[in-house]
């Protein structure tokens, strides 16, 4: 009985850790997309100035 509770807790912790890794990855992608959009905007404005 006790061993099963321990195994269940370990499984839960592994699942929570994986969910946290996925969430961190999503945040990293969102930040990268935002940075890329800003860079594109800066490039566009610079090209217009050169125009």
ABEGO torsion letter per residue (X at the ends): XAAAAAAAAAAAAAAAAAAAAAAAAAAAAAAAAAAAAAAAAAAAAAAAAAX
